């Protein structure tokens, strides 16, 4: 089970339930807002119940930088 917050420190909500696909080890979350800090955590569920939460992973959503000049070759040698 994968949970994330809303990017402003609010409640966690379930965004992926992997119980029907136990071999999946990655998940792509779309629709994040640039400039926000999202927190994610996972937990397992089996016949004994729910596990403790994982450590929290933090992701900052941002825009690809732009406006930089193209790099230029300053020096070149051949061997």
N, C-alpha and C positions, 0 to 999 in steps of 0.2 A: 504494500500500500504506500502510495506517495502522496504527501500533503505539501501544500505551500501556503504562505500567507498572501495578503493582498498587495504587498509592496510598500505599505505604510505602517507596518507593525501590528496589523489587525489579527483576527482569528485565523487559524489554519483551516483549510478545507481540503477534502480529498480530491485529487486531480487525476489519479490513476489507480485502478483496482486491478492488480495483476493476478488475482486468484485463479482466473481461467486460463492464463498464459504464463506458467511459472518459469519458462525459459527466457522471457524477455528481460534484458538487463539494461535497457536504456529507454528514455522517453523524451520526446521533443515537445516542449511547451511553447506554443505560439501565442501571439497577442499580448506580449508584455509591453508595458509603457516605459519608454526611454527615461532614464534618470532616476528610476526607482530601485530600491534594494529589496530583492525578493529572498525569502528564506524557505528552504525545503527540508523535509525530514521524512524518513521512511520507518515502517514497522512491518512486522510479519504477523500473520494469523495462521494458526493451525488448530488441531483439536483441543489443545490446551488453552486456547484463547489468544489474546493479543500480546505481542512482545512489548518491551520498552521501546521508546523512540530512539532513533539513531541520533548521533551528533547532528547539529544543524549545519547545512551547507548554505552559504550565502552567494547570491549571484546579482551583480549589478548590470542592469540592462542599459546599453548605451548605443550611440550612433557611430558608424564607422567614420573616422576622422576624414576631413576633406579640406581643400584649400592649400595643401602643401605643394610646393614647387617640385617638379620632377627631379629625381636625382641626376647628377651629371658625373661623368668620369673625370677624375682629377689627374690620375696617373695610370699608366698601363705599361706592362712589360710582357714579353713573350718568351717562352722557354722552349 
